[in-house]
């Protein structure tokens, strides 16, 4: 027997701003989560501005398949990892879920985390 309450809604991440010698980052919350009796967690959009050349690795999940909802709850939405290259007229490249790349100064890495799936009928 499972017991659920309003406290079981998906956990959402809190936005923050980070500045370091190599890069600076900003975050905001994305409210496109899966609906249901208990909604899925909100995602976070992170943008990393590279100050000096870096080698960046990403090891992320839920970029190809969205987080699924349970017991007729709606699916969440997929995440995405994007690289904006300043050397190619701000070309936007989807770098996939697992990758290692050289990012030159001025480049931006945008990480859109997946949004959780909902649980149960609303």
N, C-alpha and C positions, 0 to 999 in steps of 0.2 A: 504494500500500500504506500503510494507516494502522496505527500501532502504539499500543496503549493500555496503560496501567499503572494501578496503584491511585492514582497521583498525579494522574490525570485526573478524579477525582470533582469534582462541582460545588464552586465556591468559596462559602463561607459568610461572612456579614458578622459582625463582632464588635460586641457591644452596648456602649453608652456612655451616660453621663449628661451633659447639657449644661445650663448655667444662664446666662442673659443677662438684660439689663434688660427686654426685651420678652416673653420666654417662657422656660420651662424644659422640658427634654425628658428622657425616659427611654426605654431600648430593652431588649428581650429577644429571644432567638433562638427561632424557631418551627421545629421539626424535621419539619414535614409536607412533605417533599420527595418527588419522584418516585423510585421504586425502580428498580433495574436492576443490571446487572453493575457499572455505575458510577452511583452515586446523584446526583441533582440537588442543587444548593446549597440550604441552609436559608434561610428568609426571616427578616426582622427585623420586629418589631412596635415601632413608634415612637409615643409619646404625647407630644403637645406641649400644655402648659398655658399659655394666653395670660395674661400679667400686665397688659398694657394693650392697648387696641384696636389691631388690626393689619389690614392688607389682606394676605391670604395667597393665593398662586397655587400651583397644583399642575400639573405636567406629568409624568404617569406613564404607564406601559404595563402591559399584561397584566392589566387589570381586567375585561374582557369575555370574553376567551379565555385559558385556562390555557396556560402554556408546555408545548409538546409534548415527549414522549419520542421518542427515536430508536432505530431497529432493535429494536423491541418493548420498549423501556423505558417505564415508566409516565409519564403526564403529571404535571406538577407541579400546583400549585394557584394559582388567581387571587389577585391582591392586592385591596385595598379601601381606600378613603379615606373616613373618617367624620368628621363634625363633630358634637360634642355642644354644643348651645346651652343655656346656663344660663338664658336669658330665657324659655324655653318648657318649663319643668319637665324639664330635661335631655333634651330631644327629640334623638334620634339621626338624622342625615341622611346618606345616602350621597351624597357630592358628585361622584362619578364620577372619571374619570382626568385630565381637563383642566378646570380651573376657576379662577376668581378670586373670592374672597369676603371680606366684612368679618367679622371675628371679634371679638366684644366681650371685655372683660376677664373672666376666669373661664371662657371657652369652652375646649374641648379639641378638638384635631385628632388623630385616630388614623390612622396610616398602616400598613397591613399589606402588606408587600412580597410579591410573588409568590415561590413556591418553585419551583426549577428542575426540569425534567423529567429522568428517568433515561435511561441509554444501555444498550442490550443486555439480553438475558435474564439474570435473576439465577441 
